[in-house]
């Protein structure tokens, strides 16, 4: 008789897939936010904030992405950090 529970290999594989997906999303969001803020607060000084506040803002955006990815695990596919189906 087979067990109704997944094997430890399956759990590790799906956990790795989820961690890779979430890490990629957080890093890309952080990089995109930093780039956007640096461009916006660059020579034109459109935002009137310091460089480090701008970098901090990017960190907040990346943290928001992390929270979204964790929440997506509760809502969507358990092996993805996306709320989209099939990811």
C-alpha positions as CSV (number, residue, x, y, z in Angstrom):
1,X,0.0,0.0,0.0
2,X,1.4,3.4,-0.9
3,X,1.5,6.3,1.4
4,X,-1.0,9.2,0.8
5,X,1.8,11.6,1.7
6,X,4.5,12.9,-0.7
7,X,8.0,11.5,-0.4
8,X,10.8,13.6,1.2
9,X,12.4,13.9,-2.3
10,X,9.2,15.5,-3.7
11,X,9.0,17.9,-0.7
12,X,12.6,19.0,-1.1
13,X,12.3,19.4,-4.9
14,X,9.1,21.5,-4.6
15,X,10.5,23.5,-1.8
16,X,13.6,24.3,-3.9
17,X,11.5,25.3,-6.9
18,X,9.4,27.6,-4.7
19,X,12.5,29.1,-3.1
20,X,14.2,29.7,-6.5
21,X,11.1,31.3,-7.9
22,X,10.6,33.6,-4.8
23,X,14.3,34.6,-4.7
24,X,14.3,35.5,-8.4
25,X,11.2,37.6,-8.0
26,X,12.5,39.5,-4.9
27,X,15.9,40.1,-6.5
28,X,14.5,41.4,-9.8
29,X,12.0,43.6,-8.0
30,X,14.7,45.1,-5.8
31,X,17.0,45.7,-8.8
32,X,14.2,47.2,-10.9
33,X,13.2,49.5,-8.0
34,X,16.8,50.6,-7.3
35,X,17.3,51.3,-11.0
36,X,14.0,53.3,-11.2
37,X,14.7,55.3,-8.1
38,X,18.3,56.0,-9.1
39,X,17.1,57.3,-12.5
40,X,14.3,59.3,-11.0
41,X,16.5,60.8,-8.2
42,X,19.5,61.3,-10.5
43,X,20.6,64.5,-12.3
44,X,17.1,65.8,-12.5
45,X,16.6,65.4,-8.7
46,X,12.9,64.8,-9.2
47,X,12.2,63.1,-5.9
48,X,14.1,65.4,-3.5
49,X,15.3,62.5,-1.3
50,X,18.7,61.4,-0.4
51,X,20.4,58.5,-2.2
52,X,20.2,56.2,0.8
53,X,16.5,56.9,1.3
54,X,16.0,56.0,-2.3
55,X,17.9,52.7,-1.8
56,X,15.8,52.1,1.4
57,X,12.7,52.6,-0.7
58,X,13.9,49.9,-3.0
59,X,14.4,47.6,-0.1
60,X,10.8,48.2,1.1
61,X,9.6,47.4,-2.4
62,X,11.6,44.2,-2.4
63,X,10.2,43.3,1.1
64,X,6.7,43.9,-0.3
65,X,7.4,41.4,-3.1
66,X,8.6,38.9,-0.5
67,X,5.4,39.2,1.4
68,X,3.4,38.9,-1.8
69,X,5.2,35.8,-2.7
70,X,4.6,34.2,0.7
71,X,0.9,35.1,0.5
72,X,0.7,33.7,-3.0
73,X,1.8,30.3,-1.6
74,X,-1.4,30.3,0.5
75,X,-3.6,31.5,-2.4
76,X,-2.1,29.9,-5.6
77,X,0.0,27.0,-6.6
78,X,2.0,25.7,-3.6
79,X,5.1,25.4,-5.7
80,X,5.1,28.9,-7.0
81,X,5.5,32.4,-5.7
82,X,3.0,33.7,-8.2
83,X,-0.7,34.1,-7.9
84,X,-1.1,33.2,-11.6
85,X,-2.2,29.7,-12.3
86,X,0.2,27.3,-13.9
87,X,3.4,29.1,-12.8
